[in-house]
């Protein structure tokens, strides 16, 4: 049900994959025809990783640059229904143990941040809008202000839409160009008159600009469009969502 990115003495983190379960293992209520199926999928995941569903915290993602610090009092928010999800929030972070932070993607870039020195863990949902709004940069700035040294941060960029599949018109291209550091990750395809953008590498550049060492950044280059295990909004608008999760043990 889940592919693990991190499983060490400090943290557990991973991404659920599309499969044969209810609604193909969809984890998001807001794209579900049967919310009870999503609830069942989430309960199965919780059991698989050794936590209760009431340990999970989920946001209501709106492609914003908003993030929220999570504490134990927030446990269960958005876990069993959409109405209690954190409103207008696209990134979560905590220093406390036993809180499973979660976000949802289907082509957008998921980012997991951990710091074994401070006990920090975080998840970010960065679609193209989140990237041009610099949600990752803004959260990193806040985390560094709170005492997280960039050299202590470990970053996992999860599977997302590949540059080959992420084709856009001039309006989106201009948003990325305006960042001033994304030109290396874009090209123009003459036959289709479309631009192709590597959102993962743009996010990686944002991490590097925050002085996170390159060797601390891992990228899963699996394309959500091309893999049988991926949910892709670009391929099918009504698709389900992966859940990306991280918890401090």
C-alpha positions as CSV (number, residue, x, y, z in Angstrom):
1,X,0.0,0.0,0.0
2,X,2.9,2.4,0.7
3,X,6.4,2.9,-0.5
4,X,8.7,4.0,2.3
5,X,11.2,6.8,1.7
6,X,12.5,6.9,5.3
7,X,12.5,4.3,8.0
8,X,15.2,4.9,10.7
9,X,15.4,5.3,14.4
10,X,14.0,8.9,14.2
11,X,11.4,9.0,11.4
12,X,9.1,7.1,9.2
13,X,8.0,8.6,5.9
14,X,6.6,7.4,2.6
15,X,4.0,7.7,-0.1
16,X,1.0,5.5,-0.8
17,X,0.7,4.0,-4.3
18,X,-2.1,3.3,-6.7
19,X,-3.2,-0.3,-6.4
20,X,-6.0,-2.8,-6.4
21,X,-7.8,-1.6,-3.2
22,X,-10.9,0.5,-2.8
23,X,-10.9,3.2,-5.4
24,X,-7.5,2.0,-6.4
25,X,-6.2,3.0,-3.0
26,X,-7.3,6.6,-3.3
27,X,-6.5,8.5,0.0
28,X,-8.4,11.8,-0.6
29,X,-12.0,12.4,0.4
30,X,-12.4,15.3,-2.0
31,X,-11.8,13.1,-5.1
32,X,-13.8,10.2,-3.9
33,X,-17.1,8.8,-5.0
34,X,-17.3,6.7,-1.8
35,X,-15.8,8.4,1.3
36,X,-16.1,5.2,3.2
37,X,-13.7,3.6,0.8
38,X,-11.2,6.3,1.5
39,X,-11.7,5.9,5.2
40,X,-11.0,2.2,4.9
41,X,-7.8,2.9,2.8
42,X,-6.6,5.3,5.4
43,X,-7.3,2.9,8.2
44,X,-5.4,0.1,6.4
45,X,-2.4,2.5,5.9
46,X,-2.5,3.5,9.6
47,X,-2.4,-0.2,10.6
48,X,0.4,-0.9,8.1
49,X,2.7,1.7,9.6
50,X,1.8,1.0,13.2
51,X,-0.3,4.1,14.1
52,X,-3.9,5.0,14.7
53,X,-5.9,7.1,12.2
54,X,-6.4,9.5,15.0
55,X,-2.7,10.2,14.9
56,X,-3.0,11.7,11.4
57,X,-3.3,15.4,10.5
58,X,-4.4,16.4,7.0
59,X,-4.8,19.8,5.4
60,X,-7.4,21.2,3.0
61,X,-5.0,22.0,0.1
62,X,-5.7,25.1,-2.0
63,X,-2.3,25.5,-3.9
64,X,-1.4,28.2,-1.3
65,X,1.9,29.1,0.3
66,X,0.4,28.6,3.8
67,X,1.9,26.3,6.3
68,X,0.9,25.3,9.9
69,X,2.8,24.2,12.9
70,X,1.2,21.1,14.4
71,X,1.0,19.9,18.0
72,X,-0.6,17.0,19.7
73,X,-3.9,19.0,20.2
74,X,-4.3,18.9,16.4
75,X,-4.2,15.1,16.1
76,X,-7.1,13.7,14.1
77,X,-7.8,16.9,12.1
78,X,-8.8,15.9,8.6
79,X,-8.1,12.2,9.3
80,X,-11.7,10.8,9.2
81,X,-13.5,13.5,7.3
82,X,-12.7,16.5,5.0
83,X,-14.5,19.1,7.1
84,X,-12.0,19.0,10.0
85,X,-9.0,19.4,7.7
86,X,-6.7,22.4,8.2
87,X,-8.2,25.1,6.0
88,X,-6.2,26.7,3.1
89,X,-3.0,25.0,4.1
90,X,-0.5,23.2,1.9
91,X,2.3,22.3,4.3
92,X,2.5,21.0,7.9
93,X,5.4,20.7,10.3
94,X,5.9,19.5,13.9
95,X,8.6,18.7,16.5
96,X,6.4,16.3,18.4
97,X,6.5,12.5,18.3
98,X,3.7,10.3,17.1
99,X,1.9,12.8,14.8
100,X,1.5,11.6,11.3
101,X,1.6,14.6,9.0
102,X,0.0,14.0,5.6
103,X,-0.6,15.7,2.3
104,X,-2.1,14.5,-1.0
105,X,-0.8,14.6,-4.6
106,X,-1.6,13.5,-8.1
107,X,1.3,15.0,-10.2
108,X,2.2,17.8,-7.8
109,X,5.5,17.7,-6.1
110,X,5.5,16.3,-2.5
111,X,8.4,17.3,-0.2
112,X,9.3,15.6,3.1
113,X,11.7,17.4,5.5
114,X,13.3,15.9,8.6
115,X,15.9,17.0,11.1
116,X,17.2,14.4,13.6
117,X,18.9,17.1,15.6
118,X,15.8,19.1,16.5
119,X,13.2,16.4,15.9
120,X,11.5,18.4,13.1
121,X,9.5,16.8,10.4
122,X,7.4,18.4,7.7
123,X,5.4,17.7,4.5
124,X,4.8,20.1,1.6
125,X,2.4,20.0,-1.3
126,X,3.9,22.0,-4.2
127,X,2.0,22.0,-7.5
128,X,3.2,24.5,-10.0
129,X,1.2,27.2,-8.2
130,X,2.9,26.3,-4.9
131,X,6.3,26.4,-6.5
132,X,5.9,29.8,-8.0
133,X,4.5,31.0,-4.7
134,X,7.7,29.5,-3.2
135,X,6.0,27.6,-0.4
136,X,9.1,25.4,0.1
137,X,11.3,28.5,0.3
138,X,9.0,30.2,2.8
139,X,8.7,27.1,5.0
140,X,12.4,26.6,5.0
141,X,13.0,30.2,5.9
142,X,10.7,29.7,8.9
143,X,12.3,26.5,10.0
144,X,15.8,28.0,9.8
145,X,14.5,30.9,11.9
146,X,13.3,28.4,14.5
147,X,16.8,27.0,14.8
148,X,17.1,24.3,12.2
149,X,20.5,24.5,10.6
150,X,20.3,23.9,6.8
151,X,23.1,21.4,7.0
152,X,21.0,19.3,9.4
153,X,17.9,19.2,7.1
154,X,17.2,16.0,5.1
155,X,14.9,16.5,2.2
156,X,13.0,13.9,0.1
157,X,11.2,15.1,-3.0
158,X,8.6,12.5,-3.9
159,X,7.4,11.2,-7.3
160,X,5.6,13.7,-9.4
161,X,4.8,14.7,-13.0
162,X,8.0,14.5,-15.2
163,X,9.2,17.4,-17.3
164,X,8.3,15.5,-20.4
165,X,4.7,15.2,-19.3
166,X,4.4,18.7,-17.7
167,X,3.7,20.8,-20.7
168,X,2.3,24.4,-20.3
169,X,1.4,27.5,-22.1
170,X,3.2,30.9,-22.0
171,X,1.3,32.1,-18.9
172,X,2.7,29.4,-16.6
173,X,6.1,29.6,-18.2
174,X,6.3,33.3,-17.3
175,X,5.5,32.6,-13.7
176,X,8.5,30.2,-13.5
177,X,10.7,32.5,-15.5
178,X,9.9,35.3,-13.0
179,X,11.4,33.3,-10.2
180,X,14.8,34.1,-11.7
181,X,16.3,30.6,-11.0
182,X,14.2,28.2,-13.0
183,X,15.4,28.8,-16.6
184,X,17.6,25.7,-16.5
185,X,14.6,23.5,-15.8
186,X,12.4,24.6,-18.8
187,X,12.5,24.1,-22.6
188,X,10.2,25.0,-25.5
189,X,8.9,22.3,-27.7
190,X,8.5,23.8,-31.2
191,X,6.0,21.2,-32.7
192,X,3.5,21.6,-30.0
193,X,4.3,25.3,-29.1
194,X,4.4,24.2,-25.4
195,X,6.9,24.8,-22.7
196,X,8.1,21.8,-20.5
197,X,9.0,22.5,-16.9
198,X,10.8,20.3,-14.3
199,X,8.9,21.2,-11.1
200,X,11.0,18.8,-9.0
201,X,14.3,20.4,-10.0
202,X,12.8,23.8,-9.4
203,X,11.9,22.8,-5.9
204,X,15.4,21.3,-5.4
205,X,16.9,24.7,-6.5
206,X,14.7,26.4,-3.8
207,X,16.2,24.0,-1.2
208,X,19.7,24.8,-2.4
209,X,19.1,28.5,-2.3
210,X,18.1,28.0,1.4
211,X,21.6,26.5,1.8
212,X,20.5,22.9,2.2
213,X,23.5,20.8,0.9
214,X,22.9,19.0,-2.4
215,X,23.8,15.6,-0.8
216,X,21.0,16.1,1.7
217,X,18.3,16.2,-1.1
218,X,16.9,13.0,-2.6
219,X,14.5,12.9,-5.6
220,X,12.2,10.1,-6.6
221,X,12.1,10.6,-10.4
222,X,9.2,8.3,-10.9
223,X,6.6,10.0,-13.2
224,X,3.1,9.8,-11.8
225,X,1.7,9.9,-15.4
226,X,3.8,7.1,-16.7
227,X,3.9,4.6,-13.8
228,X,1.1,2.1,-13.2
229,X,1.4,3.0,-9.5
230,X,0.7,6.7,-10.0
231,X,-2.3,8.9,-9.8
232,X,-2.1,11.6,-12.5
233,X,-4.6,14.5,-12.7
234,X,-3.1,15.4,-16.1
235,X,-3.9,11.9,-17.4
236,X,-7.4,11.6,-15.7
237,X,-9.0,14.6,-14.0
238,X,-11.2,12.3,-11.8
239,X,-8.3,10.3,-10.4
240,X,-7.5,9.6,-6.8
241,X,-4.6,10.9,-4.7
242,X,-1.5,9.6,-3.1
243,X,-1.0,10.3,0.6
244,X,2.6,11.5,1.5
245,X,3.2,11.1,5.2
246,X,5.9,11.6,7.8
247,X,6.0,10.9,11.6
248,X,8.6,11.4,14.2
249,X,8.9,8.1,16.1
